[in-house]
Amino acid sequence: MSKHPTKAEILDWISANPTLTSKRDIAKAFGIKGAARIDLKRVLKELEEEGHLAKRKKTYRDPDRLPPVSVLQIMAPNADGDLFAKPLEWHGEGVEPIILFVPRESDPALGEGDRILARLQVVHEEDHNYEARLIRRIGASPRKVVGIFRKGAEGGRILPIDKGADKEWAVAADATGGAKDGELVEGEQAGPGGRMGLPRARITMRLGDPTEPRAVSLIAIHQHGIPDDFPPEVLAEADGMKPAGLKGRTDLRDMPLITIDPFDARDRDDAVFAEPDDDPKNEGGHILWVAIADVAHYVRPNSKLDDEARKRGNSSYFPDRVVPMLPDRLSGDLCSLHEGVPRACVAVRMRINAMGEKLDQRFVRGLMRSPAALNYQEVQAAQNGEPSDKTGPLLDPVIRPLYAAYEALKQARERRQPLDLDLPERKVILSEDGKVESVNFTERLDAHRLIEEFMILANVSAAETLVAKKTPLLFRVHEEPPADKLESLRDTAEAAGFSLAKGQVVKTAHLNRLLHQAAGSDESELINMATLRSMTQAYYSPKNFGHFGLALQNYAHFTSPIRRYSDLIVHRALITAHGWDDDGLTPGEIERLEQIGQHISDTERRSMMAERDTTDRYLAAFLSDRIGAEFTGRVSGIARFGVFVKLDETGADGLIPISTLGREYFKFDQETATLMGSDTGRIIGLGMRARVKLVEAAPVTGGIAFELLELDDEGYDSVPGGRGPRGRGFNRGKGKPRGKGGPSPHRKAAKAKKKDAKTKRKVTRQRRSKG
């Protein structure tokens, strides 16, 4: 081919020839020789920068398509026994593809955690995008299990505490590690079991009595592999630290920077102050100060402390304990902004106008001394006219100016329109002996919102400063929702009688309009949940793709370096940008920013899962003595194996197994997240009101199971092992609705919508086949 190929032709070639994607292969395909190769290199570089290609060693490929031969990790079997796999080299911008592993009879038995080299084939199935065939197993770290040890005649067995795990592990007599019957243990795979046999394990750690209330968070810590003990050399390094002095710092000790935290805060790493701006050119404006603990002074690059902090990535918080990122000598002492004690800080001075718009910012490395450590409730009470002996002297000089600045920031927030989800946060309250005393929904005060807006502004200031100074950093990235999730949200909204604008680039303002439409209605929680599910997962990256949820272009985490490694990286970047000292970003860190961002994004998700599992177990323990009690709630999830209901009272989620729904067959539609009865046409969808009876609550696994009594005010007789709705509103045995006019308009509309969607898909397939 004599003419130079266009970008489109190059992309078409790479798509059609995924195994011939080196620069040499591409040049050969298009007959490019000699000096013309320089132009090809330039075009490939442009395609890479535009995001169309991802360079992988010396080859180029479509980043949103997996290579035909890939390394995969086998995941746990699903409810149907199918094995799915996770791609270990996914670099695409979209949703990670779903891969079904298709075994041959000659293949060895594979289990969760196994790594394989597999040949992939693109498919267009309802629940997966690729099918994988084994080339060879390439080995993996030993699988781990946390469970209850049951002693036997020849060793014993481990009963996993995972909700979805139904297979026990066999333990030989010489591999029990001295564990006692009924003890909570951690084990690792000791060898493969037979195809029908149990996997073999050796016990590596005894964790104590599983019925002890404080074992709940310990289970999650070990189950998710969160490091909870500091190596001696790390503790020694922390214990040798001395408080920072004033040398090389701005003296902020006379500034009344107060800390405002929850009443049970375990660390205090941010302080705030505000005052009116006396510049006549900024009438009605404010000066805001946010001071953050100077963790970078103590945690130096490549130190033992730094290695351990990076490994942990973040602190993990549980109702009864915290697993800190840093030892207590730092997190609870030298880096905690205690009242009346000089503490090293990195502070930012920000000027805003009367409309809440930021005019400028300036960072300093300082030494502060907080006059007061306050909690949200006492600050709000003081602002509301009920000051205490502690807050009274601070009301006029400190607290009221903070709220005045917040009122200005609120105006800017309303114009910016960040995503305004209304999802109450639940808090598990424990008694002194570690048992669940109550489950409350936390109250959101203006004091909470004030601190939130100050911290957001400080984070924006850090990102903008580093961008302006061209200093590498880790951004907090939250990309816009993918088109398929938005379409699903649009379907949910329309089925509930609301609308989401089509045919334009979606903005948070559009989503807020939908949320405000639903506010105060029975569907409000449904729309909030569906909107949350349409969002992508936020992550850390040296590349800036903006923060969709906050409607901000430049955003980085700066305000919590005690508990997030990302913030420590940003602090070091600020030190480098301002030339304050030699403890800033190292060249090695700059080279590894992509890798560090990926790692701490993973540790953040690990902590979130562990914290969620712990809450589930505490809720199951709280409900375990109320078996047989009836509760109200809403349908919060639909799966092929059943319906999840979230209780109004506690926010606990429980499962109604599909086998107990009645006498007819229920078909799961993943696209619309619904179950439809084959005989009655009855549709079960997200957000429907439900009355349920509690039939199981297992504190060790966190599993909760319900029996369905009513759904949208229609009676149900759950029939274990049977199928089909019965009771009020249904003819017994006939499977047809009776009463006032048959199916509700909501069900009719949903059924018609499903039929219309399927017709459209069919027409599309026919058009493609003809084209």
Phi, psi and omega in degrees: 000121188276321185283152180287132184290151173281169178298320180298319180294323177295315179297320178298318180297314182297320179295321183278341184229067187295346179263357181237069190238014174284163179301324179295316179299316182294318179298318180295319182298325184256009177065036182267125183226164173058226185295338180297340179296333179296317178296321179298317179300319179297316181297317179297321178297318179296318178297325178292315181293330179280355178087004180282333182229153173237127180279131181230102189057247183248021180235160177243145175207165176292117185294342180265014177227134179284147176294155184295337173239119187224157173270127183235157172242126182289135178260172180295147178301144177277186184298334180270001181085003180284145176259123174251161184228151180255129177287132181268356180231047179271122181238012184287165179272337184271198180290137180301132183293155179256129186240124175266126176275124181252102184281150169264164180298329183277351182291147174290158178293129179248149179225176182305132178096343178296139176254136183224155167263126188224153173265130186253146174231129179289131176227167180233063180266167184297322187243008175202156184255337182225154168241138186243138174242137185291132167263306173196155174276136185247010174091161181200166174294152180302136176293146180245154179217139172245129183192188179264130179273129175244116185288142178229182183294326181237059182109254179163196180221154173253125176263108184301147179267358176297138179302318187272357184271126179241003182254130178277167178242133179275137179238123179289160184299328181269010182237016184277343180063022180079011182296145179263158179300132179085001182278147174281128184225162170244133180228167175228154183299131182253355181162161182286149171267176174287174181302322180256358183270179181270144173295148181263144182222157169241140182279125183256340181204137174261127187251000174100197185284118182290345180274351177295132183305324184278002175283344186301307181288330178298322177300311183295322180299314181284323181297323183262004174069036179275122180295124183239005175234132178276135175301149182305322182293331177289316178298320180297319179296319180292318182294338180276358182285145176244150180300142179290147177260191185277344186303127178076012184236156174278132182279109179248016188293337179271353179278129183282068177279110183260151174260139178230115187219173171300155184296336181253027183302138180266342176210158181229101185246005177221145179223153186225154174205147177215153176206156177296145177278123182272006177287119181300339178283350181235058183299130181080004181275177184221154170250127181244137173241134171233121180247133184237140180307135182274076181294327183298335178296325185264325183258095185273148178306139176069010174277170176298320178299318181294316180300316182290321179296317179295320178301316181285324176080324183190165171279153177241131187248129179233161182303331185249355184195166172235138171258100190282156175284331182237150177301159186297332178303328177264303188295327181257357185227273190297330181257011178254128188279071184292152180296130174075009183241131177297133181220139177291142182211162166246121187239150178235131176259122184237137175253132175236155177270183184296339180267004177085008180275134181285129180266319179195173177212157178213129180260144175223153171259115193231181172232122184239167174215107185288131179282343183200138172253110187245162173250165185302317186294318182286329176293316180295320179299319179297315179297328180277005176098014179233065181287151176263179177300330182279318185272341182305308180295341182265352189300304184284316184283337188235307190288312181296319175299328176297315181291327177296317177295322179298321179299323177291317180297328179298322179297317179295322179296317180296326177286325182285328177061059171292162183299129188248067179284144178244085181233098183304141179265132180266150181228125178274122180258125181255148174280177183297330180271009173089005179271154182288120181269320179196164174235113184246156171263123186292139180276134179265116180256164174298332178297321176297313184294325179301307180298320179301315181291322177297317182292319178300316180296321178294321178296319177297318181299319179296313181297314182295321179297315182290324176296315181296325180271004177054043178256129179300148180202175171255119175276153168267112188254133172224103185280161181294156182296144177291157186300321183292324178289324176295321179295321177295318177297319180298319178297316180298317180297315182294322178296332179269001177093017180242180183220149173232128187304141178252169168069026177207164177291122185289139176236163179300330179299323178294318179292322178297324177299319177295315181298323180287329174300319185277343185305132178084351180267171178295338183267005185302312181295321178302312183293321177296317179295316181295322178295316178300318182291340179279348183283152172277164178280131177288153182206175180252137181203146173287350176263138186262109175249013176080171178240102184297311186300323179269357181056049181231142180274320181242115183212132178218156177271119184236339198267000182219060182289346175294324189241359178222126180293331178303319181292325177296320176299317180294320176300315179297323178297320178294322178298315178296314183298325182263354180064035184289321184197191182260014182255029177273201180294136176269158176304323179296320178295319180299319178295328186261012185302320179300314181294317179297317179301317178296316183296312184285338170294320178292317181293327177298315179295322177301315179295318179300318179294318180294318179295321178293317179297321179296316178299318178301318181291320178296320179295320178297320178296320180296325183267353190296336179264015179239028177302133182095348179284153180257145182221159172250153179189197178228151174293120184250350180197148178233132176221168182293342182258000177161192185237131176263136178237131176261125183284141178295321190292315187240345186080007179291141176258134176223162185255135166256106182300143183298332181291345181259004185284341178146204191265346182259167178276133178253123180266130180272128175248106183294326184296318182258000182052054180224161168245136180237130177290132184291330183266314187268342187076009180298130180248130175250120184228170180300143174088352181293141178289142181218146169243128187228162173246134180283123181246343179203139173213108185252103183300327183293321180262339186084007182283135177230132180234142181238162166248133183280127178253314179219146176224118186050046176068014174252132186290148177228138165252105179290133183240099180306126180084350180254183181217140173115138180289145176222173175098200186303131178093356180224141174287125180295131174083338183264341178070021181240139178295146173228182177100221191281080169083013175077213186300149180289157177302327180298314181292320178301313182297317181296319181295316179297322181295318179297316180297318180295319180296319180293323177298317180298317180297321180295316179298318180299317179297319180296318180297319180295319182293327179285328183284000000 
